[in-house]
Amino acid sequence: MPKQNLWKKQSVPQEMKTLLYANTSLVYNIILKFYFQTGNIEKIDSLMQEMEQNCIASDKFAHSIQLSAYTSVSDVEGIEKTLTRMDSDPNFFFDWTTYTVAAKGYTKLDLLTKALEMLKKSDRLISGKKTNEVLRIWELYKKNEKVYKEAYISITASLLKLDDFEIAEKIFEEWEFRNHLCYGNVIPNFLIDESEGFHGAIKAYSRKIVKTWYHFETGYLRNGQTLKAMEAMKKEVVVSGRRWKPSNESLATCLEYLKEEGDLEKVKDFMELLRRNDIISLDIQERLLNHIKDTDSSSDVLSALNNNYLRFS
C-alpha cells in the first residue's frame, strides 16, 4: 500500500471524531471496526482505554470486535482479559451473541473446553422460544471436525426446554451419524475388552442416550404424537436392552394407538422387539397380543398392563 494512502487510512479515525463532534459509543465502535479490518489490532486496546477515560461505556459491539481482534492474532490472554472485564462490569448487558463470539475464538484456537463453557453461558441467556438462536450456536460448534458429547447435550437440552422435539431429535441423529454411533453389538468386542474403563464409559454413554430418547418419547406423548413417541421408545429399548423398561402408561398409549389404527402387524413387531430385548417374556407377549386382538374386551390396554398377570415393569 502506498505511504500516502496508508497515511490517509490511519488518519480516518481522528477525522471521524473531529467531523462528528461527538464522542459516542457508535463512533468508537466504527473506529474499532476500522482498526480491526485494517489490521491495526494494537490500537484497539488504547482506543478502549480512551473510551473509559471519556466515560463512554463499551457495549457488546465494542467487546465483540475486541474479542474478534484477539482471535485473529491468537491472543488467548487478550480474549480472557476482555471476558473478565465484561464480567466485572455491573453495567454491562450480556446477550447470548457475546459469548458465541468468544466461543468462536476459543474454537479457532482449538481450546474446545473453553469454547464449550462459552456455549453454556450463551445457552443460559437464551430466553423464550428462540429455536433459531439455539441452532445458530449448534452450527457454530459443529464446524469442528469432532463434536463433543457435552455440546450435543447442551444444545439438545435447550431444544427440549423449548419443546422443539422434532428438531432436537434431528440434531441427536445427526450427532450419532457424525460420531459413527452404532446400536447393538456392532462395537468390536476387542475394544470393549480392552479395558474396564472403556467398558464403563460405553455403559455411561448408553445411559445418556437412553435418557435423551426418553425425553423425546415423553415430549411426543405430551403433544399427542404417539407414532413418533413409539419410535423413540424403540430406540430406548435397542440401546439399553433389559436395563430399561418403559412405563405401563407410555406403553399402553402406544399399543392403544396401534390397536385403533388396526395395525396388528405393527403391534406384533413392537411386542417382538420388547421380547427380544428381555423386557417382556414370551408368555406376556402372547397375553398382550391376545388382549389386543380381543375386540369384545371391555378393558383398555393400560388396565390389562396394570393387572397382576400382565405386570412387567
C-alpha positions in Angstrom: 0.0 0.0 0.0 1.5 3.5 -0.9 2.6 5.5 2.1 0.2 8.3 1.1 -2.8 6.0 1.1 -1.7 4.4 4.3 -1.4 7.8 6.0 -4.9 8.7 4.8 -6.3 5.4 6.2 -4.6 5.9 9.5 -5.9 9.5 9.8 -9.6 8.4 9.2 -10.4 7.7 12.8 -9.3 11.1 14.1 -11.1 12.8 11.2 -14.3 11.0 12.1 -14.2 12.2 15.7 -13.4 15.7 14.6 -16.1 15.9 11.9 -18.8 14.3 14.0 -18.1 16.4 17.1 -19.3 13.5 19.2 -17.6 11.1 21.5 -20.3 8.4 21.4 -20.1 4.6 21.6 -21.3 4.4 18.0 -18.4 6.5 16.7 -15.9 4.5 18.7 -17.4 1.2 17.5 -16.9 2.3 13.9 -13.3 3.2 14.6 -12.7 -0.1 16.4 -14.2 -1.9 13.4 -11.9 0.1 11.2 -8.8 -0.8 13.2 -9.8 -4.5 13.1 -10.4 -4.5 9.4 -7.2 -2.7 8.6 -5.1 -5.0 10.9 -4.3 -2.3 13.4 -5.0 -4.6 16.3 -2.5 -2.9 18.6 -4.6 0.3 18.5 -7.8 -1.3 19.7 -6.6 -1.6 23.4 -5.6 2.1 23.5 -8.9 3.1 22.0 -10.8 1.1 24.6 -8.8 2.9 27.3 -9.7 6.2 25.7 -13.4 5.3 25.9 -13.0 4.5 29.5 -11.2 7.8 30.2 -14.0 9.7 28.4 -16.7 7.9 30.4 -18.1 6.2 27.3 -19.5 2.8 28.2 -18.3 0.0 26.0 -21.1 -2.1 24.7 -21.5 -5.6 23.3 -20.4 -4.5 19.8 -17.2 -3.0 21.1 -16.3 -6.1 23.1 -17.3 -8.4 20.2 -14.9 -6.5 17.9 -12.2 -6.7 20.6 -12.7 -10.5 21.0 -12.6 -11.0 17.2 -9.4 -9.0 17.0 -7.7 -11.0 19.7 -8.9 -14.2 18.0 -7.3 -13.1 14.7 -3.9 -12.8 16.3 -4.4 -15.9 18.5 -4.2 -13.8 21.7 -5.7 -16.0 24.3 -4.7 -13.7 27.1 -6.5 -10.8 25.4 -9.7 -12.8 25.0 -9.7 -13.8 28.7 -8.9 -10.2 29.9 -11.8 -8.9 27.8 -14.2 -11.5 29.2 -13.0 -10.8 32.8 -13.6 -7.0 32.2 -17.1 -7.7 30.9 -17.9 -10.0 33.8 -16.8 -7.4 36.3 -18.7 -4.5 34.8 -22.1 -4.3 36.6 -23.4 -2.0 33.9 -22.6 -4.3 31.0 -25.5 -6.1 29.5 -24.7 -9.5 28.1 -26.7 -11.2 25.4 -26.1 -14.7 24.0 -24.2 -13.4 20.9 -21.4 -12.0 23.0 -20.5 -15.4 24.4 -20.8 -17.1 20.9 -18.1 -14.7 19.6 -15.8 -15.8 22.5 -16.7 -19.5 21.7 -15.8 -19.0 18.1 -12.5 -17.5 19.2 -11.7 -20.4 21.5 -12.7 -22.9 18.9 -10.4 -21.3 16.3 -7.6 -21.6 18.8 -8.5 -25.3 19.4 -9.5 -24.5 23.1 -12.6 -26.6 22.9 -13.2 -26.9 26.7 -13.2 -23.1 27.0 -15.4 -22.8 23.9 -17.9 -25.2 25.5 -18.0 -23.0 28.6 -18.9 -20.0 26.5 -21.6 -22.0 24.7 -23.1 -23.0 28.0 -23.2 -19.4 29.2 -24.8 -18.4 25.9 -27.4 -21.1 26.3 -28.4 -19.8 29.7 -29.0 -16.4 28.3 -31.4 -17.6 25.6 -34.9 -17.0 26.8 -38.3 -17.8 25.3 -38.9 -19.8 22.1 -35.8 -18.9 20.2 -35.0 -22.1 18.4 -33.2 -20.4 15.6 -30.7 -18.9 18.1 -30.1 -22.4 19.6 -29.5 -23.8 16.2 -27.1 -21.0 15.3 -25.0 -22.0 18.3 -25.1 -25.6 17.2 -24.0 -24.7 13.7 -21.1 -22.7 15.1 -19.9 -25.6 17.3 -20.3 -28.4 14.9 -18.0 -26.8 12.3 -15.2 -28.6 14.3 -14.1 -31.9 12.9 -15.2 -33.6 16.2 -18.4 -32.6 18.1 -18.1 -33.4 21.7 -20.9 -35.1 23.6 -21.1 -32.2 26.1 -22.0 -29.8 23.4 -24.7 -32.1 22.0 -26.2 -32.5 25.5 -26.3 -28.7 26.0 -27.9 -28.0 22.6 -30.4 -30.9 22.8 -31.4 -29.9 26.3 -32.1 -26.4 25.2 -34.3 -27.6 22.4 -36.2 -29.9 24.7 -36.8 -27.0 27.1 -38.3 -25.2 24.1 -40.5 -28.2 23.3 -38.9 -28.5 19.9 -38.7 -32.3 20.0 -38.5 -32.9 16.3 -35.6 -30.6 15.8 -33.9 -32.0 18.9 -34.3 -35.5 17.5 -32.8 -34.5 14.1 -29.8 -33.0 15.9 -29.4 -36.1 18.0 -29.5 -38.3 14.9 -27.1 -36.0 13.1 -24.7 -36.2 16.1 -25.0 -40.0 16.1 -24.1 -40.2 12.4 -21.1 -37.8 12.7 -19.7 -39.9 15.5 -20.5 -43.3 13.8 -22.6 -44.4 16.7 -24.0 -47.9 16.2 -26.5 -49.8 18.3 -26.5 -53.4 19.4 -23.3 -55.5 19.3 -21.7 -53.5 16.4 -18.9 -52.2 18.7 -16.0 -54.6 18.3 -15.5 -56.9 21.3 -11.8 -56.3 21.4 -12.5 -52.6 22.1 -14.8 -53.4 24.9 -12.5 -56.0 26.4 -9.5 -53.7 26.1 -10.1 -52.0 29.4 -12.8 -51.8 32.2 -12.6 -48.1 31.9 -13.7 -48.1 28.3 -16.5 -50.6 29.1 -17.7 -48.3 31.9 -17.6 -45.3 29.5 -19.7 -47.1 27.0 -22.3 -48.0 29.7 -22.4 -44.5 31.0 -22.7 -43.1 27.4 -25.6 -45.5 26.7 -27.5 -44.3 29.7 -27.3 -40.7 28.5 -28.6 -41.8 25.1 -31.5 -43.7 26.6 -32.3 -40.6 28.8 -32.4 -38.4 25.7 -34.7 -40.7 23.8 -36.9 -40.9 26.9 -37.2 -37.1 26.8 -38.2 -37.4 23.1 -40.8 -40.1 24.0 -42.4 -38.2 26.8 -42.4 -34.9 24.8 -44.1 -36.6 21.8 -46.7 -38.2 24.0 -47.4 -34.9 25.7 -48.0 -33.4 22.3 -50.2 -36.2 21.0 -47.6 -37.5 18.5 -47.9 -41.1 19.5 -46.3 -42.7 16.5 -43.1 -40.6 17.0 -43.2 -41.4 20.7 -43.3 -45.1 19.9 -40.3 -44.8 17.5 -38.3 -43.1 20.3 -39.3 -45.8 22.7 -38.0 -48.4 20.3 -34.6 -46.7 20.2 -34.6 -46.6 24.0 -35.1 -50.4 24.0 -32.5 -51.1 21.4 -29.8 -49.1 23.2 -30.5 -50.2 26.7 -32.0 -53.7 26.4 -33.1 -55.1 29.7 -31.6 -52.2 31.7 -34.5 -50.1 30.9 -38.3 -50.7 30.8 -41.0 -48.4 29.5 -43.7 -47.3 31.9 -47.1 -49.0 31.7 -48.7 -45.7 30.8 -46.4 -44.9 27.9 -46.5 -48.5 26.5 -50.3 -48.6 26.8 -50.7 -45.3 24.9 -48.6 -46.7 22.0 -50.4 -50.0 21.9 -53.8 -48.3 22.1 -52.8 -46.2 19.2 -51.8 -49.2 17.1 -55.0 -51.0 18.1 -57.1 -48.1 17.0 -55.2 -48.0 13.7 -56.0 -51.6 13.3 -52.3 -52.4 12.5 -51.9 -55.8 14.2 -48.6 -56.4 12.3 -47.0 -53.3 13.9 -48.3 -54.5 17.3 -46.6 -57.9 16.8 -43.4 -56.3 15.6 -43.4 -54.0 18.6 -44.0 -56.8 21.0 -41.3 -58.9 19.4 -38.8 -56.1 19.9 -39.7 -55.9 23.6 -39.4 -59.7 24.0 -36.0 -59.9 22.1 -34.6 -57.3 24.5 -35.8 -59.2 27.5 -38.3 -56.6 28.6 -41.2 -59.0 28.4 -41.4 -62.7 28.4 -42.9 -64.8 25.6 -45.8 -65.6 27.8 -46.5 -61.9 28.5 -46.1 -61.2 24.8 -48.8 -63.7 23.9 -51.2 -62.5 26.6 -50.8 -58.9 25.4 -51.4 -59.8 21.8 -54.5 -61.9 22.7 -55.9 -59.0 24.8 -55.4 -56.5 21.9 -57.0 -59.0 19.4 -60.0 -59.4 21.7 -62.3 -56.8 20.3 -65.0 -57.8 22.9 -62.8 -56.9 25.9 -64.2 -54.1 27.9 -60.9 -53.1 29.5 -58.2 -51.0 27.8 -54.6 -51.9 27.4 -53.5 -49.9 30.5 -55.9 -51.8 32.7 -54.6 -55.0 31.4 -51.0 -54.0 31.9 -51.7 -52.9 35.5 -53.4 -56.2 36.1 -51.1 -58.5 38.1 -50.8 -61.2 35.4 -49.6 -58.7 32.8 -47.4 -56.6 35.1 -43.8 -56.4 33.8 -42.4 -53.0 34.8 
